[in-house]
Amino acid sequence: MPPGYQLDPHSHSQGQLVYAAAGALATATERGTWVAPANRVTWTPPRFTHSHRFYGRTDVRVLAVPVDLCGELVDHPSVFAVSPLLREALLALTDKPERRHGAHKRLLTVVVDELADAAERSLHLPEPGDDRLRAATALLREDPARLATLTELGRTVGASERTLSRLFHTELGMSFHRWRTTLRIHHALAHLTDGMSVTETAVACGWSNPSSFIDAFTEVVGQTPGRYQADLRKDRT
């Protein structure tokens, strides 16, 4: 897929695994947005309306999961880490024609078994329902580098700091700081995938210095931004 390519909202009668062997992708549903860099795979259960956006020149691998296997996986959209075995299985299922009858189904069963035992690694940005919270998060989405405090956002949207803080926890299941950090990581993944330097990405996404960005990125993604870009270059090669 070319950089920035989007697939409009749609759904499937079967489950779907989407893996970016190179690049990164975002999957959006009414429940929020999930981002998957090249070391993760997205899972969308049957009949969930979703859309995709791709970052960088993305090598996309798509697998349909028959309904009879979907019960082995979680019943909500998610993202899982890709182990070396899982990566090779995903590539084999999408690279090679089936040479023996039933071989792909057997290998797909291995993939589902691997995912059933894998911990969820969701870079999930949930969507708010409350109008005030939706207005506050919209301001941050428009400018992830915005340095506004929760008090300042509250003044803009007509809510107290205490009210907004409570809404972040009750509606989104995370603190204001955690939600904004996740939002910034989403944008950072896109910038890094498009070739922006680590320092430029840190500034563009609102971190005061590259070191704090590297720490936050490593905590959420599981590798440094430099290693992430090095892996991208290796995958392209």
C-alpha positions as CSV (number, residue, x, y, z in Angstrom):
1,M,0.0,0.0,0.0
2,P,1.3,3.5,-0.7
3,P,1.8,5.9,2.2
4,G,-1.4,7.3,3.6
5,Y,-3.6,4.9,1.8
6,Q,-7.0,4.4,3.5
7,L,-9.7,1.8,3.3
8,D,-13.2,3.1,4.1
9,P,-15.3,1.6,6.9
10,H,-16.4,-2.0,6.1
11,S,-17.0,-5.3,7.8
12,H,-16.5,-9.1,7.1
13,S,-18.6,-12.2,7.8
14,Q,-15.3,-13.8,9.0
15,G,-12.6,-12.7,11.4
16,Q,-9.6,-10.9,9.9
17,L,-5.9,-10.7,10.8
18,V,-4.0,-7.8,9.2
19,Y,-0.2,-7.8,9.5
20,A,2.2,-5.1,8.2
21,A,5.3,-7.0,7.3
22,A,6.8,-3.6,6.7
23,G,5.3,-0.2,7.6
24,A,2.5,0.4,10.0
25,L,-1.3,0.5,10.0
26,A,-4.1,1.9,12.1
27,T,-7.5,0.1,12.5
28,A,-10.4,2.3,13.6
29,T,-13.8,1.1,15.0
30,E,-16.6,2.8,17.0
31,R,-14.7,1.6,20.1
32,G,-11.5,3.5,19.2
33,T,-8.3,3.2,17.2
34,W,-5.6,0.5,17.3
35,V,-2.2,1.0,15.8
36,A,0.1,-1.9,14.7
37,P,3.7,-1.3,13.8
38,A,5.6,-4.1,12.0
39,N,6.0,-6.2,15.1
40,R,2.3,-6.6,15.8
41,V,-0.8,-7.9,14.1
42,T,-4.3,-6.6,14.3
43,W,-7.4,-8.8,14.9
44,T,-10.9,-7.8,14.0
45,P,-13.8,-10.2,14.9
46,P,-16.6,-10.9,12.4
47,R,-19.1,-8.2,11.7
48,F,-17.1,-5.4,13.4
49,T,-17.3,-2.3,11.1
50,H,-13.7,-1.0,10.8
51,S,-11.4,1.1,8.6
52,H,-7.7,1.0,7.9
53,R,-5.0,3.7,7.3
54,F,-1.5,2.7,6.2
55,Y,1.8,4.6,7.0
56,G,4.9,4.4,5.0
57,R,5.1,1.9,2.0
58,T,3.2,-0.9,3.8
59,D,3.6,-4.6,2.9
60,V,0.1,-5.7,4.0
61,R,-0.7,-9.3,4.7
62,V,-4.5,-10.1,5.2
63,L,-5.8,-13.4,6.5
64,A,-9.5,-14.3,6.8
65,V,-10.2,-16.4,9.9
66,P,-13.2,-18.8,9.5
67,V,-16.0,-18.3,12.0
68,D,-15.4,-21.8,13.6
69,L,-11.9,-20.6,14.6
70,C,-12.9,-17.1,15.8
71,G,-14.1,-18.3,19.2
72,E,-10.5,-19.1,20.1
73,L,-9.6,-15.4,20.1
74,V,-10.9,-12.4,22.0
75,D,-14.3,-11.1,20.9
76,H,-13.2,-7.5,20.4
77,P,-10.7,-5.8,18.1
78,S,-7.1,-6.0,19.4
79,V,-3.4,-6.1,18.6
80,F,-1.0,-8.9,19.4
81,A,2.8,-9.1,19.4
82,V,4.2,-11.1,16.5
83,S,6.7,-13.8,17.6
84,P,9.2,-15.2,15.1
85,L,7.1,-18.3,14.6
86,L,3.9,-16.2,14.1
87,R,5.7,-13.9,11.6
88,E,6.9,-16.8,9.5
89,A,3.5,-18.5,9.5
90,L,1.8,-15.3,8.4
91,L,4.3,-14.8,5.6
92,A,3.9,-18.4,4.5
93,L,0.1,-18.2,4.4
94,T,0.2,-15.0,2.3
95,D,3.3,-15.7,0.1
96,K,3.0,-19.3,-1.0
97,P,0.2,-21.1,-2.9
98,E,-1.2,-24.1,-1.2
99,R,0.6,-27.2,-2.3
100,R,-1.3,-29.8,-0.4
101,H,-5.0,-29.8,0.3
102,G,-5.7,-28.5,3.8
103,A,-2.2,-27.2,4.4
104,H,-3.3,-23.6,4.8
105,K,-6.1,-24.5,7.2
106,R,-3.6,-26.4,9.4
107,L,-1.1,-23.6,9.4
108,L,-3.9,-21.1,10.1
109,T,-4.8,-23.2,13.2
110,V,-1.2,-22.8,14.4
111,V,-1.5,-19.0,14.0
112,V,-4.7,-19.0,16.0
113,D,-3.1,-21.2,18.7
114,E,-0.2,-18.8,18.9
115,L,-2.5,-15.8,19.2
116,A,-4.8,-17.5,21.8
117,D,-1.8,-17.7,24.1
118,A,-0.3,-14.3,23.3
119,A,-0.8,-11.3,25.5
120,E,-2.7,-8.4,24.0
121,R,-0.4,-5.6,23.1
122,S,-3.0,-3.0,22.1
123,L,-1.9,0.5,21.2
124,H,-5.6,1.3,21.8
125,L,-6.9,4.8,21.8
126,P,-10.5,4.5,23.0
127,E,-13.3,6.8,21.9
128,P,-15.2,8.9,24.5
129,G,-19.0,9.2,24.7
130,D,-19.4,12.3,26.9
131,D,-19.6,15.5,24.8
132,R,-17.2,17.4,27.0
133,L,-14.6,14.7,26.9
134,R,-15.1,14.2,23.2
135,A,-14.4,18.0,22.7
136,A,-11.3,17.8,24.8
137,T,-9.8,14.8,23.0
138,A,-10.7,16.4,19.7
139,L,-8.5,19.4,20.6
140,L,-5.6,17.0,21.3
141,R,-6.1,15.0,18.1
142,E,-5.9,18.2,16.1
143,D,-2.6,19.0,17.7
144,P,-0.9,16.2,19.6
145,A,1.9,18.5,20.6
146,R,-0.5,20.8,22.4
147,L,0.8,21.6,25.8
148,A,-2.5,22.4,27.4
149,T,-3.1,21.1,31.0
150,L,-6.3,19.4,32.0
151,T,-7.4,22.6,33.7
152,E,-6.9,24.6,30.5
153,L,-8.7,22.0,28.4
154,G,-11.6,22.1,30.9
155,R,-12.0,25.8,30.6
156,T,-12.2,25.4,26.8
157,V,-14.8,22.7,26.8
158,G,-16.8,23.8,29.9
159,A,-15.8,21.3,32.5
160,S,-13.7,21.3,35.6
161,E,-10.3,19.6,35.8
162,R,-11.8,17.1,38.3
163,T,-14.7,16.3,36.0
164,L,-12.4,15.7,33.0
165,S,-10.1,13.6,35.1
166,R,-13.0,11.4,36.3
167,L,-14.3,11.0,32.7
168,F,-10.9,9.9,31.4
169,H,-10.8,7.1,34.0
170,T,-14.5,6.1,33.9
171,E,-15.0,6.3,30.1
172,L,-11.6,5.6,28.7
173,G,-10.1,3.5,31.4
174,M,-6.9,5.5,31.7
175,S,-5.6,8.8,32.9
176,F,-5.4,12.0,30.9
177,H,-1.6,11.7,30.8
178,R,-1.8,8.0,29.5
179,W,-4.4,8.8,26.9
180,R,-2.3,11.8,25.5
181,T,0.9,9.7,25.6
182,T,-0.8,7.0,23.6
183,L,-2.1,9.5,21.1
184,R,1.4,10.9,20.7
185,I,2.8,7.4,20.2
186,H,0.3,6.8,17.4
187,H,1.5,9.9,15.6
188,A,5.1,9.1,16.4
189,L,4.8,5.7,14.7
190,A,3.4,7.4,11.6
191,H,6.2,9.9,11.5
192,L,9.0,7.4,12.1
193,T,7.5,5.1,9.5
194,D,7.5,8.0,7.0
195,G,11.2,8.5,7.7
196,M,11.2,11.4,10.1
197,S,14.2,11.4,12.5
198,V,13.8,10.5,16.2
199,T,14.5,14.1,17.3
200,E,12.1,15.6,14.7
201,T,9.4,13.2,15.8
202,A,9.9,14.0,19.5
203,V,9.4,17.7,18.8
204,A,6.5,17.2,16.4
205,C,4.6,15.1,18.9
206,G,5.1,17.3,21.9
207,W,8.0,15.9,24.0
208,S,10.3,18.4,25.5
209,N,13.4,16.4,24.6
210,P,14.3,13.2,22.7
211,S,15.2,11.3,25.9
212,S,11.7,11.5,27.3
213,F,10.3,10.6,24.0
214,I,12.6,7.5,23.7
215,D,11.6,6.4,27.3
216,A,7.8,6.8,26.5
217,F,8.1,5.1,23.1
218,T,10.1,2.2,24.5
219,E,7.6,1.6,27.4
220,V,4.6,1.5,25.0
221,V,6.0,-0.1,21.9
222,G,8.6,-2.4,23.5
223,Q,11.6,-1.1,21.5
224,T,13.4,2.2,21.1
225,P,12.3,4.4,18.2
226,G,15.8,4.0,16.7
227,R,15.5,0.2,16.8
228,Y,12.0,0.5,15.3
229,Q,13.3,2.4,12.3
230,A,16.2,0.1,11.9
231,D,13.8,-2.9,11.7
232,L,11.8,-1.0,9.2
233,R,14.8,-0.5,7.0
234,K,15.7,-4.2,7.3
235,D,12.2,-5.3,6.4
236,R,12.2,-3.1,3.3
237,T,15.6,-4.6,2.3
